[in-house]
Amino acid sequence: MSNHLTETEQLLINAQEIAARRFTSPSERAVMDIFDELRAERDRATWATDGREAATVH
């Protein structure tokens, strides 16, 4: 069994850690909202590094 985490698993862990730092007792919804934003940030960063920073996404 590999201990290597997928990028998605790492993003979820990051979301849990952020939620725990910001909220006394974070709900699952709070963690998932942060997770969704982390995924969106990752996607925007990937988009920009592909040389498409001026493109319109539909």
N, CA, C and O atoms as a Tripos MOL2 file, in Angstrom:
@<TRIPOS>MOLECULE
protein
  232   231    58     0     0
PROTEIN
NO_CHARGES

@<TRIPOS>ATOM
      1 N           0.8500   -1.1840    0.0000 N.3       1 MET1
      2 CA          0.0000    0.0000    0.0000 C.3       1 MET1
      3 C           0.8910    1.2410    0.0000 C.2       1 MET1
      4 O           1.8570    1.3220    0.7580 O.2       1 MET1
      5 N           0.5640    2.1810   -0.8360 N.am      2 SER2
      6 CA          1.3540    3.4010   -0.9600 C.3       2 SER2
      7 C           0.8550    4.4720    0.0050 C.2       2 SER2
      8 O          -0.3460    4.6010    0.2400 O.2       2 SER2
      9 N           1.7940    5.2390    0.5590 N.am      3 ASN3
     10 CA          1.4330    6.3480    1.4370 C.3       3 ASN3
     11 C           1.3090    7.6450    0.6690 C.2       3 ASN3
     12 O           1.0470    8.6940    1.2570 O.2       3 ASN3
     13 N           1.4940    7.5870   -0.6380 N.am      4 HIS4
     14 CA          1.4170    8.7810   -1.4760 C.3       4 HIS4
     15 C          -0.0340    9.2420   -1.6070 C.2       4 HIS4
     16 O          -0.9140    8.4680   -1.9850 O.2       4 HIS4
     17 N          -0.2690   10.5170   -1.2890 N.am      5 LEU5
     18 CA         -1.6160   11.0780   -1.3840 C.3       5 LEU5
     19 C          -1.8370   11.6630   -2.7660 C.2       5 LEU5
     20 O          -0.9140   12.2010   -3.3780 O.2       5 LEU5
     21 N          -3.0510   11.5550   -3.2480 N.am      6 THR6
     22 CA         -3.3930   12.2140   -4.5010 C.3       6 THR6
     23 C          -3.4960   13.7170   -4.2450 C.2       6 THR6
     24 O          -3.5960   14.1560   -3.0990 O.2       6 THR6
     25 N          -3.4720   14.4850   -5.3070 N.am      7 GLU7
     26 CA         -3.6110   15.9320   -5.1730 C.3       7 GLU7
     27 C          -4.9460   16.2830   -4.5130 C.2       7 GLU7
     28 O          -5.0140   17.2080   -3.7030 O.2       7 GLU7
     29 N          -5.9890   15.5590   -4.8520 N.am      8 THR8
     30 CA         -7.3160   15.8070   -4.2760 C.3       8 THR8
     31 C          -7.3130   15.5240   -2.7790 C.2       8 THR8
     32 O          -7.8770   16.2950   -2.0020 O.2       8 THR8
     33 N          -6.6830   14.4270   -2.3680 N.am      9 GLU9
     34 CA         -6.5990   14.1180   -0.9450 C.3       9 GLU9
     35 C          -5.8190   15.1970   -0.1940 C.2       9 GLU9
     36 O          -6.1940   15.5780    0.9150 O.2       9 GLU9
     37 N          -4.7430   15.6850   -0.7930 N.am     10 GLN10
     38 CA         -3.9530   16.7290   -0.1560 C.3      10 GLN10
     39 C          -4.7580   18.0140   -0.0270 C.2      10 GLN10
     40 O          -4.6720   18.7030    0.9900 O.2      10 GLN10
     41 N          -5.5450   18.3430   -1.0610 N.am     11 LEU11
     42 CA         -6.3970   19.5330   -0.9900 C.3      11 LEU11
     43 C          -7.4260   19.4030    0.1200 C.2      11 LEU11
     44 O          -7.7070   20.3750    0.8200 O.2      11 LEU11
     45 N          -7.9870   18.2170    0.2890 N.am     12 LEU12
     46 CA         -8.9700   18.0040    1.3580 C.3      12 LEU12
     47 C          -8.3180   18.1570    2.7290 C.2      12 LEU12
     48 O          -8.9000   18.7670    3.6260 O.2      12 LEU12
     49 N          -7.1330   17.6170    2.8970 N.am     13 ILE13
     50 CA         -6.4090   17.7750    4.1630 C.3      13 ILE13
     51 C          -6.1390   19.2530    4.4260 C.2      13 ILE13
     52 O          -6.3220   19.7350    5.5440 O.2      13 ILE13
     53 N          -5.7050   19.9640    3.3950 N.am     14 ASN14
     54 CA         -5.4640   21.4040    3.5350 C.3      14 ASN14
     55 C          -6.7400   22.1290    3.9360 C.2      14 ASN14
     56 O          -6.7080   23.0140    4.7910 O.2      14 ASN14
     57 N          -7.8580   21.7620    3.3290 N.am     15 ALA15
     58 CA         -9.1410   22.3860    3.6570 C.3      15 ALA15
     59 C          -9.5050   22.1320    5.1190 C.2      15 ALA15
     60 O          -9.9820   23.0330    5.8080 O.2      15 ALA15
     61 N          -9.2830   20.9140    5.5870 N.am     16 GLN16
     62 CA         -9.5760   20.5930    6.9810 C.3      16 GLN16
     63 C          -8.7000   21.4100    7.9340 C.2      16 GLN16
     64 O          -9.1700   21.8970    8.9630 O.2      16 GLN16
     65 N          -7.4310   21.5500    7.5780 N.am     17 GLU17
     66 CA         -6.5130   22.3160    8.4230 C.3      17 GLU17
     67 C          -6.8920   23.7990    8.4570 C.2      17 GLU17
     68 O          -6.8550   24.4250    9.5170 O.2      17 GLU17
     69 N          -7.2530   24.3540    7.3130 N.am     18 ILE18
     70 CA         -7.6700   25.7630    7.2560 C.3      18 ILE18
     71 C          -8.9270   25.9600    8.0940 C.2      18 ILE18
     72 O          -9.0090   26.9000    8.8850 O.2      18 ILE18
     73 N          -9.9010   25.0760    7.9230 N.am     19 ALA19
     74 CA        -11.1520   25.1830    8.6740 C.3      19 ALA19
     75 C         -10.8960   25.1020   10.1830 C.2      19 ALA19
     76 O         -11.4950   25.8440   10.9620 O.2      19 ALA19
     77 N         -10.0140   24.2070   10.5800 N.am     20 ALA20
     78 CA         -9.7120   24.0510   12.0070 C.3      20 ALA20
     79 C          -9.0270   25.2960   12.5800 C.2      20 ALA20
     80 O          -9.2170   25.6270   13.7500 O.2      20 ALA20
     81 N          -8.2370   25.9800   11.7610 N.am     21 ARG21
     82 CA         -7.5800   27.2100   12.2270 C.3      21 ARG21
     83 C          -8.5590   28.3660   12.3280 C.2      21 ARG21
     84 O          -8.3780   29.2510   13.1640 O.2      21 ARG21
     85 N          -9.5860   28.3790   11.5010 N.am     22 ARG22
     86 CA        -10.5070   29.5180   11.4220 C.3      22 ARG22
     87 C         -11.7770   29.3660   12.2410 C.2      22 ARG22
     88 O         -12.3800   30.3650   12.6340 O.2      22 ARG22
     89 N         -12.1920   28.1360   12.5030 N.am     23 PHE23
     90 CA        -13.4540   27.8970   13.2040 C.3      23 PHE23
     91 C         -13.2140   26.9990   14.4120 C.2      23 PHE23
     92 O         -12.3810   26.0940   14.3700 O.2      23 PHE23
     93 N         -13.9490   27.2580   15.4840 N.am     24 THR24
     94 CA        -13.8120   26.4600   16.6980 C.3      24 THR24
     95 C         -14.1690   25.0060   16.4380 C.2      24 THR24
     96 O         -13.4320   24.0980   16.8220 O.2      24 THR24
     97 N         -15.2820   24.7930   15.7960 N.am     25 SER25
     98 CA        -15.7320   23.4390   15.4900 C.3      25 SER25
     99 C         -16.3020   23.4440   14.0700 C.2      25 SER25
    100 O         -17.5170   23.5290   13.8880 O.2      25 SER25
    101 N         -15.4270   23.3520   13.0650 N.am     26 PRO26
    102 CA        -15.8880   23.4940   11.6780 C.3      26 PRO26
    103 C         -16.8230   22.3580   11.2530 C.2      26 PRO26
    104 O         -16.6110   21.1900   11.5800 O.2      26 PRO26
    105 N         -17.8480   22.7410   10.5220 N.am     27 SER27
    106 CA        -18.7790   21.7470    9.9900 C.3      27 SER27
    107 C         -18.1840   21.1070    8.7380 C.2      27 SER27
    108 O         -17.2360   21.6240    8.1480 O.2      27 SER27
    109 N         -18.7470   19.9980    8.3550 N.am     28 GLU28
    110 CA        -18.3330   19.3390    7.1130 C.3      28 GLU28
    111 C         -18.5690   20.2760    5.9300 C.2      28 GLU28
    112 O         -17.7730   20.3130    4.9920 O.2      28 GLU28
    113 N         -19.6610   21.0290    5.9790 N.am     29 ARG29
    114 CA        -19.9760   21.9770    4.9040 C.3      29 ARG29
    115 C         -18.8940   23.0500    4.7830 C.2      29 ARG29
    116 O         -18.5080   23.4230    3.6750 O.2      29 ARG29
    117 N         -18.4060   23.5440    5.9220 N.am     30 ALA30
    118 CA        -17.3450   24.5560    5.9000 C.3      30 ALA30
    119 C         -16.0850   23.9840    5.2600 C.2      30 ALA30
    120 O         -15.4440   24.6380    4.4380 O.2      30 ALA30
    121 N         -15.7380   22.7590    5.6420 N.am     31 VAL31
    122 CA        -14.5550   22.1130    5.0640 C.3      31 VAL31
    123 C         -14.7340   21.9420    3.5600 C.2      31 VAL31
    124 O         -13.8060   22.2040    2.7940 O.2      31 VAL31
    125 N         -15.9110   21.5060    3.1290 N.am     32 MET32
    126 CA        -16.1410   21.2840    1.6990 C.3      32 MET32
    127 C         -16.1660   22.5990    0.9240 C.2      32 MET32
    128 O         -15.7260   22.6430   -0.2250 O.2      32 MET32
    129 N         -16.6680   23.6570    1.5270 N.am     33 ASP33
    130 CA        -16.6360   24.9650    0.8630 C.3      33 ASP33
    131 C         -15.1950   25.4270    0.6520 C.2      33 ASP33
    132 O         -14.8520   25.9420   -0.4120 O.2      33 ASP33
    133 N         -14.3630   25.2430    1.6620 N.am     34 ILE34
    134 CA        -12.9540   25.6050    1.5360 C.3      34 ILE34
    135 C         -12.2760   24.7050    0.5020 C.2      34 ILE34
    136 O         -11.4770   25.1810   -0.3040 O.2      34 ILE34
    137 N         -12.5870   23.4280    0.5220 N.am     35 PHE35
    138 CA        -12.0500   22.4770   -0.4520 C.3      35 PHE35
    139 C         -12.4000   22.9140   -1.8730 C.2      35 PHE35
    140 O         -11.5450   22.8990   -2.7590 O.2      35 PHE35
    141 N         -13.6570   23.3030   -2.0870 N.am     36 ASP36
    142 CA        -14.0850   23.7610   -3.4110 C.3      36 ASP36
    143 C         -13.2930   24.9870   -3.8550 C.2      36 ASP36
    144 O         -12.9230   25.1050   -5.0230 O.2      36 ASP36
    145 N         -13.0380   25.8920   -2.9230 N.am     37 GLU37
    146 CA        -12.2620   27.0910   -3.2660 C.3      37 GLU37
    147 C         -10.8080   26.7420   -3.5620 C.2      37 GLU37
    148 O         -10.2070   27.3170   -4.4700 O.2      37 GLU37
    149 N         -10.2440   25.8160   -2.8160 N.am     38 LEU38
    150 CA         -8.8700   25.3830   -3.0890 C.3      38 LEU38
    151 C          -8.7670   24.7420   -4.4750 C.2      38 LEU38
    152 O          -7.7930   24.9620   -5.1960 O.2      38 LEU38
    153 N          -9.7660   23.9590   -4.8390 N.am     39 ARG39
    154 CA         -9.7700   23.3570   -6.1860 C.3      39 ARG39
    155 C          -9.8680   24.4320   -7.2500 C.2      39 ARG39
    156 O          -9.1900   24.3600   -8.2750 O.2      39 ARG39
    157 N         -10.7110   25.4320   -7.0120 N.am     40 ALA40
    158 CA        -10.8630   26.5210   -7.9830 C.3      40 ALA40
    159 C          -9.5590   27.3060   -8.1160 C.2      40 ALA40
    160 O          -9.1700   27.6820   -9.2220 O.2      40 ALA40
    161 N          -8.8860   27.5540   -6.9920 N.am     41 GLU41
    162 CA         -7.5920   28.2510   -7.0370 C.3      41 GLU41
    163 C          -6.5770   27.4350   -7.8340 C.2      41 GLU41
    164 O          -5.8250   27.9840   -8.6400 O.2      41 GLU41
    165 N          -6.5580   26.1270   -7.6070 N.am     42 ARG42
    166 CA         -5.6480   25.2530   -8.3450 C.3      42 ARG42
    167 C          -5.9370   25.3170   -9.8340 C.2      42 ARG42
    168 O          -5.0180   25.4080  -10.6480 O.2      42 ARG42
    169 N          -7.2110   25.2700  -10.1870 N.am     43 ASP43
    170 CA         -7.5930   25.3070  -11.6000 C.3      43 ASP43
    171 C          -7.2260   26.6400  -12.2420 C.2      43 ASP43
    172 O          -6.7650   26.6740  -13.3830 O.2      43 ASP43
    173 N          -7.4290   27.7410  -11.5110 N.am     44 ARG44
    174 CA         -7.0540   29.0580  -12.0370 C.3      44 ARG44
    175 C          -5.5450   29.1570  -12.2270 C.2      44 ARG44
    176 O          -5.0810   29.7150  -13.2210 O.2      44 ARG44
    177 N          -4.7860   28.6230  -11.2910 N.am     45 ALA45
    178 CA         -3.3290   28.6620  -11.3910 C.3      45 ALA45
    179 C          -2.8630   27.8280  -12.5830 C.2      45 ALA45
    180 O          -1.9670   28.2430  -13.3190 O.2      45 ALA45
    181 N          -3.4580   26.6700  -12.7730 N.am     46 THR46
    182 CA         -3.1060   25.8230  -13.9140 C.3      46 THR46
    183 C          -3.4430   26.5250  -15.2090 C.2      46 THR46
    184 O          -2.6610   26.4930  -16.1600 O.2      46 THR46
    185 N          -4.5910   27.1530  -15.2520 N.am     47 TRP47
    186 CA         -5.0270   27.8770  -16.4480 C.3      47 TRP47
    187 C          -4.0420   28.9900  -16.7830 C.2      47 TRP47
    188 O          -3.6690   29.1600  -17.9440 O.2      47 TRP47
    189 N          -3.6210   29.7440  -15.7820 N.am     48 ALA48
    190 CA         -2.7180   30.8710  -15.9940 C.3      48 ALA48
    191 C          -1.3350   30.4040  -16.4380 C.2      48 ALA48
    192 O          -0.7050   31.0500  -17.2760 O.2      48 ALA48
    193 N          -0.8610   29.3010  -15.8930 N.am     49 THR49
    194 CA          0.4670   28.8270  -16.2630 C.3      49 THR49
    195 C           0.4880   28.2040  -17.6500 C.2      49 THR49
    196 O           1.5590   27.9970  -18.2210 O.2      49 THR49
    197 N          -0.6710   27.9080  -18.1890 N.am     50 ASP50
    198 CA         -0.7540   27.3860  -19.5500 C.3      50 ASP50
    199 C          -0.7510   28.5160  -20.5750 C.2      50 ASP50
    200 O          -0.9420   28.2720  -21.7660 O.2      50 ASP50
    201 N          -0.5370   29.7430  -20.1210 N.am     51 GLY51
    202 CA         -0.4790   30.8770  -21.0290 C.3      51 GLY51
    203 C          -1.8310   31.3970  -21.4630 C.2      51 GLY51
    204 O          -1.9430   32.0640  -22.4920 O.2      51 GLY51
    205 N          -2.8550   31.0990  -20.6900 N.am     52 ARG52
    206 CA         -4.2120   31.5120  -21.0700 C.3      52 ARG52
    207 C          -4.7850   32.5350  -20.1120 C.2      52 ARG52
    208 O          -6.0040   32.6300  -19.9770 O.2      52 ARG52
    209 N          -3.9440   33.2990  -19.4480 N.am     53 GLU53
    210 CA         -4.4230   34.2310  -18.4270 C.3      53 GLU53
    211 C          -5.3940   35.2710  -18.9620 C.2      53 GLU53
    212 O          -6.1540   35.8500  -18.1860 O.2      53 GLU53
    213 N          -5.3910   35.5230  -20.2640 N.am     54 ALA54
    214 CA         -6.2860   36.5260  -20.8320 C.3      54 ALA54
    215 C          -7.5000   35.8980  -21.5080 C.2      54 ALA54
    216 O          -8.3180   36.6210  -22.0770 O.2      54 ALA54
    217 N          -7.6390   34.5930  -21.4630 N.am     55 ALA55
    218 CA         -8.7400   33.9150  -22.1340 C.3      55 ALA55
    219 C         -10.0130   34.0130  -21.3050 C.2      55 ALA55
    220 O          -9.9630   34.2050  -20.0900 O.2      55 ALA55
    221 N         -11.1420   33.8790  -21.9710 N.am     56 THR56
    222 CA        -12.4450   33.8670  -21.3060 C.3      56 THR56
    223 C         -12.9150   32.4270  -21.1770 C.2      56 THR56
    224 O         -12.8800   31.6650  -22.1430 O.2      56 THR56
    225 N         -13.3560   32.0570  -19.9760 N.am     57 VAL57
    226 CA        -13.8580   30.7150  -19.7340 C.3      57 VAL57
    227 C         -15.3710   30.7660  -19.7990 C.2      57 VAL57
    228 O         -15.9930   31.6130  -19.1570 O.2      57 VAL57
    229 N         -15.9660   29.8740  -20.5630 N.am     58 HIS58
    230 CA        -17.4240   29.8340  -20.6930 C.3      58 HIS58
    231 C         -17.9580   28.6040  -20.0220 C.2      58 HIS58
    232 O         -19.1680   28.3790  -20.0170 O.2      58 HIS58
@<TRIPOS>BOND
     1     1     2 1
     2     2     3 1
     3     3     4 2
     4     3     5 am
     5     5     6 1
     6     6     7 1
     7     7     8 2
     8     7     9 am
     9     9    10 1
    10    10    11 1
    11    11    12 2
    12    11    13 am
    13    13    14 1
    14    14    15 1
    15    15    16 2
    16    15    17 am
    17    17    18 1
    18    18    19 1
    19    19    20 2
    20    19    21 am
    21    21    22 1
    22    22    23 1
    23    23    24 2
    24    23    25 am
    25    25    26 1
    26    26    27 1
    27    27    28 2
    28    27    29 am
    29    29    30 1
    30    30    31 1
    31    31    32 2
    32    31    33 am
    33    33    34 1
    34    34    35 1
    35    35    36 2
    36    35    37 am
    37    37    38 1
    38    38    39 1
    39    39    40 2
    40    39    41 am
    41    41    42 1
    42    42    43 1
    43    43    44 2
    44    43    45 am
    45    45    46 1
    46    46    47 1
    47    47    48 2
    48    47    49 am
    49    49    50 1
    50    50    51 1
    51    51    52 2
    52    51    53 am
    53    53    54 1
    54    54    55 1
    55    55    56 2
    56    55    57 am
    57    57    58 1
    58    58    59 1
    59    59    60 2
    60    59    61 am
    61    61    62 1
    62    62    63 1
    63    63    64 2
    64    63    65 am
    65    65    66 1
    66    66    67 1
    67    67    68 2
    68    67    69 am
    69    69    70 1
    70    70    71 1
    71    71    72 2
    72    71    73 am
    73    73    74 1
    74    74    75 1
    75    75    76 2
    76    75    77 am
    77    77    78 1
    78    78    79 1
    79    79    80 2
    80    79    81 am
    81    81    82 1
    82    82    83 1
    83    83    84 2
    84    83    85 am
    85    85    86 1
    86    86    87 1
    87    87    88 2
    88    87    89 am
    89    89    90 1
    90    90    91 1
    91    91    92 2
    92    91    93 am
    93    93    94 1
    94    94    95 1
    95    95    96 2
    96    95    97 am
    97    97    98 1
    98    98    99 1
    99    99   100 2
   100    99   101 am
   101   101   102 1
   102   102   103 1
   103   103   104 2
   104   103   105 am
   105   105   106 1
   106   106   107 1
   107   107   108 2
   108   107   109 am
   109   109   110 1
   110   110   111 1
   111   111   112 2
   112   111   113 am
   113   113   114 1
   114   114   115 1
   115   115   116 2
   116   115   117 am
   117   117   118 1
   118   118   119 1
   119   119   120 2
   120   119   121 am
   121   121   122 1
   122   122   123 1
   123   123   124 2
   124   123   125 am
   125   125   126 1
   126   126   127 1
   127   127   128 2
   128   127   129 am
   129   129   130 1
   130   130   131 1
   131   131   132 2
   132   131   133 am
   133   133   134 1
   134   134   135 1
   135   135   136 2
   136   135   137 am
   137   137   138 1
   138   138   139 1
   139   139   140 2
   140   139   141 am
   141   141   142 1
   142   142   143 1
   143   143   144 2
   144   143   145 am
   145   145   146 1
   146   146   147 1
   147   147   148 2
   148   147   149 am
   149   149   150 1
   150   150   151 1
   151   151   152 2
   152   151   153 am
   153   153   154 1
   154   154   155 1
   155   155   156 2
   156   155   157 am
   157   157   158 1
   158   158   159 1
   159   159   160 2
   160   159   161 am
   161   161   162 1
   162   162   163 1
   163   163   164 2
   164   163   165 am
   165   165   166 1
   166   166   167 1
   167   167   168 2
   168   167   169 am
   169   169   170 1
   170   170   171 1
   171   171   172 2
   172   171   173 am
   173   173   174 1
   174   174   175 1
   175   175   176 2
   176   175   177 am
   177   177   178 1
   178   178   179 1
   179   179   180 2
   180   179   181 am
   181   181   182 1
   182   182   183 1
   183   183   184 2
   184   183   185 am
   185   185   186 1
   186   186   187 1
   187   187   188 2
   188   187   189 am
   189   189   190 1
   190   190   191 1
   191   191   192 2
   192   191   193 am
   193   193   194 1
   194   194   195 1
   195   195   196 2
   196   195   197 am
   197   197   198 1
   198   198   199 1
   199   199   200 2
   200   199   201 am
   201   201   202 1
   202   202   203 1
   203   203   204 2
   204   203   205 am
   205   205   206 1
   206   206   207 1
   207   207   208 2
   208   207   209 am
   209   209   210 1
   210   210   211 1
   211   211   212 2
   212   211   213 am
   213   213   214 1
   214   214   215 1
   215   215   216 2
   216   215   217 am
   217   217   218 1
   218   218   219 1
   219   219   220 2
   220   219   221 am
   221   221   222 1
   222   222   223 1
   223   223   224 2
   224   223   225 am
   225   225   226 1
   226   226   227 1
   227   227   228 2
   228   227   229 am
   229   229   230 1
   230   230   231 1
   231   231   232 2
@<TRIPOS>SUBSTRUCTURE
     1 MET1         2 RESIDUE 1 A MET
     2 SER2         6 RESIDUE 1 A SER
     3 ASN3        10 RESIDUE 1 A ASN
     4 HIS4        14 RESIDUE 1 A HIS
     5 LEU5        18 RESIDUE 1 A LEU
     6 THR6        22 RESIDUE 1 A THR
     7 GLU7        26 RESIDUE 1 A GLU
     8 THR8        30 RESIDUE 1 A THR
     9 GLU9        34 RESIDUE 1 A GLU
    10 GLN10       38 RESIDUE 1 A GLN
    11 LEU11       42 RESIDUE 1 A LEU
    12 LEU12       46 RESIDUE 1 A LEU
    13 ILE13       50 RESIDUE 1 A ILE
    14 ASN14       54 RESIDUE 1 A ASN
    15 ALA15       58 RESIDUE 1 A ALA
    16 GLN16       62 RESIDUE 1 A GLN
    17 GLU17       66 RESIDUE 1 A GLU
    18 ILE18       70 RESIDUE 1 A ILE
    19 ALA19       74 RESIDUE 1 A ALA
    20 ALA20       78 RESIDUE 1 A ALA
    21 ARG21       82 RESIDUE 1 A ARG
    22 ARG22       86 RESIDUE 1 A ARG
    23 PHE23       90 RESIDUE 1 A PHE
    24 THR24       94 RESIDUE 1 A THR
    25 SER25       98 RESIDUE 1 A SER
    26 PRO26      102 RESIDUE 1 A PRO
    27 SER27      106 RESIDUE 1 A SER
    28 GLU28      110 RESIDUE 1 A GLU
    29 ARG29      114 RESIDUE 1 A ARG
    30 ALA30      118 RESIDUE 1 A ALA
    31 VAL31      122 RESIDUE 1 A VAL
    32 MET32      126 RESIDUE 1 A MET
    33 ASP33      130 RESIDUE 1 A ASP
    34 ILE34      134 RESIDUE 1 A ILE
    35 PHE35      138 RESIDUE 1 A PHE
    36 ASP36      142 RESIDUE 1 A ASP
    37 GLU37      146 RESIDUE 1 A GLU
    38 LEU38      150 RESIDUE 1 A LEU
    39 ARG39      154 RESIDUE 1 A ARG
    40 ALA40      158 RESIDUE 1 A ALA
    41 GLU41      162 RESIDUE 1 A GLU
    42 ARG42      166 RESIDUE 1 A ARG
    43 ASP43      170 RESIDUE 1 A ASP
    44 ARG44      174 RESIDUE 1 A ARG
    45 ALA45      178 RESIDUE 1 A ALA
    46 THR46      182 RESIDUE 1 A THR
    47 TRP47      186 RESIDUE 1 A TRP
    48 ALA48      190 RESIDUE 1 A ALA
    49 THR49      194 RESIDUE 1 A THR
    50 ASP50      198 RESIDUE 1 A ASP
    51 GLY51      202 RESIDUE 1 A GLY
    52 ARG52      206 RESIDUE 1 A ARG
    53 GLU53      210 RESIDUE 1 A GLU
    54 ALA54      214 RESIDUE 1 A ALA
    55 ALA55      218 RESIDUE 1 A ALA
    56 THR56      222 RESIDUE 1 A THR
    57 VAL57      226 RESIDUE 1 A VAL
    58 HIS58      230 RESIDUE 1 A HIS
